[in-house]
């Protein structure tokens, strides 16, 4: 897979961990059971205004179901969303990270594994989810801070 050098350079300067994103965005996790209908999953995605749900059985993470899974595995294959179970179309195994995973590694995972959502695990339990959107917002924010610092450094008057 070819990598964009500009994206790699931006990601290489990314600081923080998966936990640092959760501190800002919160730890709310939207989930659904594996035996629920795909129709129920799509309704929940719409209601929560998210692109993916974790598929959970109790506290056990089984998979992820996304809008992309719905489109590819239900709509394009002519399946009925009311008759198809989440377990039949979910993505598994799940690519996940820990609270301490550096954001550079998170960015590498979403890029190389082609996933958009990373469940965050602590002591074997899901404690949050970070998305590629969260990572991009963090990169933009960190770059804006760097630009501001450089601008201040360049434009500040030198003492006379």
Secondary structure, DSSP 8 states (H G I E B T S, - for coil): ----HHHHHHHHT---BHHHHHHHH-----EE-TTSBHHHHHHHHHHHT-SEEEEEETTEEEEEEEHHHHIIIIITTT--TTTSBHHHH-B-S--EEETT-BHHHHHHHHHHTT-SEEEEEETTEEEEEEEHHHHHHHHHHHHHHHHHHHHHHHHS----
